[in-house]
Structure formats: C-alpha cells, structure tokens
Amino acid sequence: MSEGEEGQVPRQRSGNGGRAGGRRASKQGRGRRGLKIAAWSVAGLVVLTVGTGGYLYMRYNGNIKSAPLYAGESGDAGHEVPDEFGRTPINVLVIGSDGRDTQEDCDIGGSECGAGANADVQLLLHVSADRSNATVMSIPRDLVTDLPGCIDSKNNTKSKAHRERINSTLAYGPGCTVAAVHQLTDIPIDHFVKVDFVGVIKMSDAVGGVPVCVSDNVYDPYSHLKLTKGKHTLKGMAALQFVRTRHGFGDGGDLGRAAAQHAFLGSMIRELKNAGTLTDPGKVLSLADAATKALTVDPELDGITKLVGLANDLNKVPPSRVTFTTMQTDPDPKDDNRLVTGPDAKKLFASIKNDQPLSADPNGASSAPPSSAPPAEATTAPPANSTPRKNIAVTVRNGSGAQRRATELAQALQAAGFSKDTAAGTNLSAEQSTVRYPAGKEGDAKQVAAALGMPESAVQAGSGSSIELVIGTDWKSGTTYPGGQGGSSAPVDPAAALKGAEASTADNEDTCVKVSHDYTAYLPGLGGMTPIKAFDKSPDIPLSAP
C-alpha cells in the first residue's frame, strides 16, 4: 500500500469533470519519476563532466540494475518510425515503485517488507525526434483498463489478460507495466526506468533540494507532509512526502497530486540547469551515485555509457518546451474511486505517438521538419457520397497468433467511428493483413484500411457477405498498421490534444500548488476535514521543511 491503507481513505469526490488525473493514491510516484529523469541527465553528465576514469565507471555501472523491457505474453513494445531525416523520438516509461524490497524502503513506506510492489507512478517521457521539445504524460495508477497477459521471467509467474488497475502490473515486473502502457496508448516504449522510495530521498538530497510553493498551510496525515503557505526547499523525506501526497492537493485525488508532481519535476529541471549543480563536481558525483543506485532500467540503458547519450538528448530540450500533462480520464461508473480512459485521451496519445509538440516554439516555427505525409483528409476522410462510417460494420478475424488482436482492432474501429456492430470473428491463419470486401463494398473497405494506416494494396475482393479485416502475422501489436499512416497520424492541434487535461511547462516558476479545500484529510478522533484545518489541529506535528 502507499500513503495510507485502504479503508482509511476518506471518500473522494465522485468525478473530475472529465479532466486529467484521478482519484486515489495513484500519481504520487510521478514525482519520483521526475527525480529519475533529472537524475539520469546528471548521471550521464557526471561521466562527461568529471572524467570519472575506471574506478567510478565500474562503481556506477555496478550500481545499476536491469530487467527486461517487455514482459507481455505476445507482441513487443512497439517501434519508432523515423522522420524523413532518419531521426526517431524517444519514449521512456518512468515508474515509481511502492515496493518494500529493503528494510529502508519498508521503514519509509510504513509497511512490512515483502508487501507487493505496485506502480505508484507511471510517467511517459517523450523526447521529439529533433530534440526540440518533450512531453511528460502522467498515467493515473488507479486507471482501470484492459491489461495484457504477462510472463515474469524473474519470478517464473504469469498473469492472464484481464481488466484491472494499471498499477497492478508491476507485480509481474516493469516489463509488464511497459506492455500495459503500450497496449493502452499504442505509443512505442523504447526504455523504462524504475525508482523506489529511497531513490527519491537520496536524489533530492544530492540535488541540494527542490524549491516548491503551496497555496495554503497543508497537512496530509497519510503522507505526513506538513508545510506552511508559501515557498519551501524540499530535501530527503520532505521531497518524498510531497510527491506522494494526494489528500493535500486539488480535489484530494490524482489530479491534484499529478499537478504537484509536475511542479516538483519542473522545479528540479530548472535547478539542474540554472543552479550550478552540473558544474559542481561534488554535487555531480553525489547525484550520479544516488541516481544509479536508485534505478532499475531495461538492458539498453544498463550502463553509464548508454545513459550518457540519453542524458545529452534530454539536456537539449529547454524548460519552456517541456510540457507536463495527465492523460484525460473519467470516473469509473462502477467505482468512483477508480478511473477509466476519457474520450479525449486518444488525441493526446496520437499527438505523442506522431511526435507532435504540445508547447509553442518561442521563435514561432514548427519544431518538426517539413513532412511529406499526406494531410489528414488524404488518409482518413471518406470520399464524397460514400457510406458514413457509423453504417460500416466490420468483422475482425485474428490470424496474427497474438492474443486478443481481433477484439483490440474491433474496439479501435468503433472508436474511429465505425458501426457498433463491428466485432471479432473466428480466428484463422494469415501472414498478410488484408481488408476483404463483398461486391459493391470496395469504397467502404478502403475507408477501413485508411483508418488503420493500411495501404490500398491490402484491400482485396472477398467471398463473404460482409467486410472483413484479417490481421496477419505482419501486425502483432498496435492499432495502426506498421509503417502506415493511420487515422491517428493526422496532425492533432495541441489544444485538441490537451482538451480536458491541465498542462504546464517546466519554465513556470510562479505557480503555487493548490491545497485542497475539501474534506480530504482525516485525523483520529476528529474525523474528516480539510488539509488546511488538519494543519491547525496538529500543532505538535513538526513541519516537513522550514
């Protein structure tokens, strides 16, 4: 458990108006991720700046732990598509773990050792192909979604495909969380980085503290964060309390916590770039040691030299072009303490997948090179006088050998506006993916192919009575045909991509995190109250930071 046991949590407000974020103890770890991201940059720069030599090289390499990138039962984590200059974006899933694998983590987390690990935080970091901009998207830990089956090779355990909170996937290794996020977003995942409680504390100490601001006095009895109104510099345990707090901010749910974590991460980025941390050998060495000890990464990042390249790429992005946001969610109709994916989230996912910036270029220019891709209308708009999508039903048949592909693509077609009668059919064997049509339905079949990014050559006359999408072994994962320009590849206006999602950039120094004015805190013997009132009622509790 993180930040308070189930059953002790005051009932949350039911809904967030379709806005980004969520309800319960989900996003706290995101701040941890932020720490990781910043720590990476430093870890790489340490080697470049200090010239560590053989001893420190071996020391830092020895600190880093690794695990498989992908643990899904089938498919893979996806593949980036190069732009016309051969450049590819980078997508890194940063995972904050609430696992208690060491006594130190157990003491900090307030639970006995061995209590299972959940993904307290899931932050998807996207760095553009031209390294001019970046997006950090939070995924609520309490998001309920379809999860893939996973194989945990380390512990020799398996999970079947099912529907549950996305944070539960970490029990089968970080590669299972990667598989779940890729299935949810269809965004390729190139790397992951996982950090635990102790890592957050040590890295915040090594940085020299992270400045934050809160709008009111706040005390969260669950995370134990207690701060007076105004600005503070957080180190160690105070930093961990801040990024784990959900009952203190916003509406007492994940939305407020995500905003706090984004503010924390943005501040850390500014500190690293502006406060001389990277030019101070002592701070750099301390941060490198703390960062590498705190990380579990995929095999492609399991050495200092591999981290250096990623660190340099991250360091190229100015704070004004780092956008923080949270995927759009709605309350789960079955449980108001849970979330489901909001209808606008697909646009945000598409913008990230298609490497579209969400922050403005200060020079007024596009951050992406000129594209030879056709406009949206060329691939997704139906021709004149054609059948409306809502009247086109498709039978989807899985010949890929991967599980649940027919259901996945049927849902994607429904989400793209095709008939609600679109459904999975019987499986078969097929090497090539095709769209088959009966007499007179070629135009409708071309609409299906275009929506999924399939070439017109994949549209073939069939012998059945309805349009059939056959998924071959050439398409084992994702909802856009590999290498295709599907309906989601059309440029998405940033305002549309961020609709219903709060967003900020890393250069914003003036915003104070909003303390909740709802009854989100609970004190024994006194009942529920606002975190502001909890502060007043707890004079004997020491402040987390001066």
N, C-alpha and C positions, 0 to 999 in steps of 0.2 A: 504493500500500500504506500501511497505517497501523501504526505502532507495532511494526514488525518485519516482515521479509519472510516470505512463505510458505516452508515448508521449514525455517525456523529455529525454528519454534514447537514446544516440547515437546508430546508427545502429551497431550491433555487427558483427564480422566476422562470416561468414556462416560456421561453421563446426569446429570440433576439431579433425579431423583425426581419428575418432572412439575412441578417448581417453576418459578417465574417465572425468566426470564432465559435465558442461554445460554452459548455455549461460547467463541467466539473474539473477535477484535477487533471487536466489534460496537457496544458501547454507549458507548464512551468519549465519543463526541461528545455524549452526552446532557448531560454536564455543561456542554458548550458551549451546549447549548440553554438550560440553566438560566441561563447567563450572558445569553443573549439575552433571555430572559423578563424577568429583572431589569433588564437594560439598557433594555428597552422602557419599563418603568414609569418609569425615570429619564428617558429621552429625552422622554417626554411631560411629565413633571413639570418638566423643565428649562424648557420654554416657559412653563408656568403660573407657576412659582415666580420665575423670574428676569426675565421680561418681556424676551425677547431683542431684540425690535424687528426691523426689516427685515434688517439685516446677518446676524445669527445665524440668522434664519429661513431666508434664502436659502442660507446656508452649510450648515445641517443638511439642508435639503431636497436640496441638491446632492450630499450625501454618499450618499444612499440610492439603491440600485439596485433594479430591479424585473424580474420575469419573470412569464409567465402562470401563473395559479393552477392550471389543469388542462391536461394535455397528453395525456390518453387519446385513443385513436382514436375513441371514441364515448362518449356519456353526458356526465355532468358530475360535479362534486364533491359532489353531494347538496344537500339543502335542509333547513334547520331548521324544526321545527314549533313555532309559538308556543304558549305555555301559555294558560290561559283569561283571563289579564290582558294578552295580547298581547306578552309578553316572550319573547325567544329566547335560548338559550345561545350560547356562542361556542366553537368548536373551532379551535385553531391548531396546525398541524404545525410543530414546530421541528426543523430539520435541521442537524446538524453535518457539514460537508463536509471530506473529507480531500484536496480538490483542491489542486494546486500551480499556481495561476494567476499568482502573482507570485514574484519571486526570494525575497522574505522568507518566503513560505509554503514554498517549496522548501527553503530552508535549515533552517527549523524542522522540516519533515516528514521530512527525511532522504532525499528522493528527487529525481530530476531534474525540472525543470519540464516541464509538459505531460503528466505521468503522470495518467491519467484520474481523474475525481472519483467517489468513492463516498460514500454517505450513512453516515458513521461513526456517526451518532446519529440516531435518529428518536424524538422525544418528542411525544406528542399531549397538548396542554394543553386541558382542558375547563373552562370557567367557567360555572357554573349560570345559568339564566335570571334568578334573583332575586339573583345576585351574592353569595350567602351562602357558597358553597363551591366548591372547584376540585379537579380530579384531574389528575395528571401521569402518564401511562402510557408507559413505555418499550417500544419495539418492537425486538427484537434485530436487529442488522444481518445476522446470519448465519441469519435465519429464511428457510427455503426455502418458497416459496408460489407459487401461480399468479399471474402478473403480466400486466397488460393490455398490449395494443399501445399504443405511444405515438408521437407526432409532435413532434419537436423543431424548432419553427419558427425558432429562432435559428440552428441549425447545419444546417437542412434535412436532417435524418436521421430515420429511422423504425425502430421495433422492432416485431416481431410478438409476439402473445400467446404466452407460454411459461412454463415453470416454472424458477425460479432464485432466488438470494438476493435479498431485497428491497432491499438496499443498492445493488445494481447499477443500479437505476432512475435514480439521479441522473445517470448518463451521458447521459440524454435530457432533462435539465432537472429542476428541483424540481417542476414540474407533473406529471411522470411519477411521482415519488415520492408526490405527493398522490393520483394516480389509483390507485396500488398500495395505499396505506393505506386509501383509501375502499373499494376492492374487497375487501380483507381484512376490514375491520371493519364495513362498512355504516354507518359514522358519517359524517355530513356534515362536510366540511372547509371552513371559512369563509376561512381565511388560512393562509399559510405564512411562515416566517422562516428564512433560511439564514445560517449564520455559518461562518467559516473559522478556521484556526489563529491567525492574527494577531489576529483579533477577540477570541478568548478571553483572550489575553495582555493586550491593551490595556484591555479592560473590567475584568479583575480588578485591574489597576493603578489604574484610575480609581476603583474602589470603595474602594480603600485596603487590599485584602487580604481573604481569606475564611478564617475560623477553621475548622480541621478537627481530627479526632483519629484516630489509628491505634492499634490494639490491641498492636502489637509493632513492633520495628525492621523496616523493609522496604526492599528494593532490587529494583527491576524493571529489568533491563538493557535491556529493549526500550523502555520509555517514559523510562527514566533517572530515575525517581522514587526518591529516597533520603531517608527520614525516620527519625528515632528514635521510639521508642514515646512516645505522649502527644499533646499539643496543639501545633498549629502554625498560623501565619497565612500563607496562600499568596498570592503575587502572581506576575504575569508567567508566566515559563516553568514555575515550580513548579505553578501552577494548571493549566496545560495538561497537564503530566506527570500530575498527579493524576487529572484527568477522563479521560485516555486509558489509564490503567493497567488492564490486565486480568490480567496474570500475578502481580500482587501481592496481590489481594484474593479472598476467598471461596474458590472451588474453582479459581481461575485462569481462569474463563470469564466470560461476560457477566453472570451473576447477581451475582457479586461486584463487578464494575465498575459495574453499574447501582446497587447499593447505595451505592457510593462517590459516584457522581454525584448521587444523590438527597440524600445527606448534604451534599454541596457546595452544591447548589441551595437546600436548606432553610436552610443557614447564611447564604447570600447574602441570602435573603429577610429573615431576621432582622436582618442587618446594615443593610439598606436601611431597614427600619422603625424600628430601635432605636438605631442608632449615630450619628444625626445627619447621615448622608450627604445626605439630601434637604433639609436646611436649611443646608448649606454651599454657597454659590454657586460656589466654586472647584471643589469635587468634582462638583457637579451639571453644570457646564459641561464639565468634562473627561470625565465619563461620557457625556454626551449626544453629544459629538464622537466618542468612541470607539465608542459603540453604533451611531450612524448610519453610520459608515464601515464597520462590520463587517457590516451587514445587506444581504441581498437579500430582497425581500419581494414579495408579489403586488400588483397595481396598486391594490387597495383600501386598501393600507397604505403607499403610496409617497410620503407626505408627512407632515411633522411634525404638522399639524393632525389627520390621520387617526390617527396613533399616539396622540395625546393621549386620545381617547375610550377606546381600548383600554387605555391605561395606567391611566386612572382606574378602569375596571372591574376590572382586576387588583388594584389597590391596595385595593379594598373588601373583599377576602377576607382574613380573619385567618389567621395562620400555622397555628393549630390546626385549621383547616378546609381546609387544602391537603393532599391525600393523594397520596403518591408510591407508585407500584406499577409492576410489569412484567407484561406480558401472559404468561399461562401458556403454557409450551412443553414439548415432549418432544424427546428426541434423535431426529434423523433416522435411521431404520433403515438407510438407505443410506450414511450418513456420520456418524460420531459426533462430528465437528467441526462439524456443522450442526444446525439445529433445525427442527422443524415445529410447527404450532399445536397446543396442548394442548386436550383436550376441554372444559375449564372456561373457556377463553378467551371463548367465545361469551357466557357470562353477564356477564363483565366488559365486553365490547363493548356488550351490551344495556343494562347499567346506565348507561354513559356516554351512549349514544345517547338513552336515555329520560330523561336529566337526573336521575338518582337519586344522591344524595350517598353517599359512601363513608366519610365521617367523621361522628362523632356531634356533634349540636348541643349545646353546653355548657349550654343552657337546657332541654334535653330536648324541644324542639319540632321538628317536621319543618321542614326548610328549604324544602320545596316547598309552594306553596299547595294548598288542597284541590282534588282533581281530580274532574272529572265523568266520567272514563273508567271503563268497567266493570271489575270485578275480573278477574283472570286467568281464572277459571273461566268467565266470560261469553263470552270470545272464544276460549280455547284448549282447554278441557276438552271431550272428546267427550260427547254426550248419553248417557243411560243406554241400555244394550242396543245400543249402536252398534258398528260394526266397529272392532276395535283398529287403531290407525294402522299398526302393523307389517304388517298384512294389506292395506293400501290402496296399490295401485300406481298411479302417475300417469304419463301420457305428456305431456311438456312440449314445446310447439311454439312456436318463436320467430317472432313477427310484428312485433317492435319495430324491426327494422332495425339494432339494435346487435348486435355480435358476442358469441357465447358465452353469450347470455342463457338459452337452454334448459338448457345444462349447469349454469350457475350456480344457477338455480332448482331444478333436479333435485337438486343437491347440498344445497341448503338444506332441501328437503323430507325428504331422507334424514336430515339432521342433526336435524330436528324429530321423527324417529321413524317416518316413513312407510317403506313397503316398500323394500328394497334393489333391487327391480326397477324402481323409479322411474327413468326415463331420458329423455333428449332424443329427440324425434321429428323428423319432417321439418318444415322451415320453411314458412311461409305468410305472407300479408299480413293484418294486422288492426290496426284503430285502437283498439279497446277490449279490455282484458284480461278474460278470462272463464274460468270453470271449467265444462266441459261434462260431462254425465254420461249414462250409458245408463239404461234403465228399471230402477227399483229401487235406484239408487245415489245418490239425491239427498242423503241424510244424509251419505254419505261425501264427496261433493263439497263440502258445507258445511264439513266438517272441514278440507279442503284450503284453502278460501277463508279460514276463520278463522285458520288457522296463518300465513297470509301477509298478514293485515290487509285482505283484500278484502271488500267489502260483500256481503250476501246477494243483492243485485240482480245481482251478477256471476255467480251460479250459474244455469246455463241447461241445459235438456234438450238433449242432442245426439243425433247419429245413429250414433255409433261404438259400439264394443263395450267401451270402457274409459273411465275418467275422463281427461279431457284438460285441462291447463292451457294456455291460449293467452295468450301475452304480447303485448300490443298496443303501439302507439307511445306510449300514455299511461304506459308503465312501462319506461323505457330503462336504468335503473340501480337497484341496491339489491335487497335480498331481502324488503323489506316494501313493500307497495303504497303509493304516495304518498298521504299523508294518512290512511293506515289505522292500525289498532291491532292489529298482528300479534302472533304468539305471543311475540315478543321484547319486547313492550311491557309485559308484566305486570311489576309491581314485583319487583325482584330483591333479596333480602336481602343486605346488604353482606358478611356472612360467606360467603355462597354466591358472590357475585361475585368475592371475593378468595381463594377456595379455591385452594390451591396457589401463591399469589403472596405474596411478602413485601411488607408495606406499612408505611409510616411517615407521620408528619405533619411539617410544616415547623417546628413549635414544639418538636421533640425536640432538646434541646441536649446530652444526656448520653451518647448512643451513640457509641462509637468504631468506626470501620470495621474489620472483622475482616480481619487479614492472613492470607494463605493459609499453611497448614501442609503443603501438598502440594508435590511437586516440579514447580513451575510455572515456575521461573526456570532460566536456562542461562548458564553462564559459559564462555567459550572455554578449552579445556584442562582444565576441571574438570567439565564435564558438567552434568546436571540437579541441582537442589537446591531447597530451599525459599527464598522471598524473604528469610526471616529469616537463613538461612545465607549467602545471597548478600551480605547486608549485612555480615556478619562477615568474609567473604572479600574484601571490596572496601574496605579502609581508605583507599585513595588516592582514591577517588571522593568528590567533595565532596557535602555534604548539599544537598538542594534548598531547604531552609528551616531556619533555626535552631530 
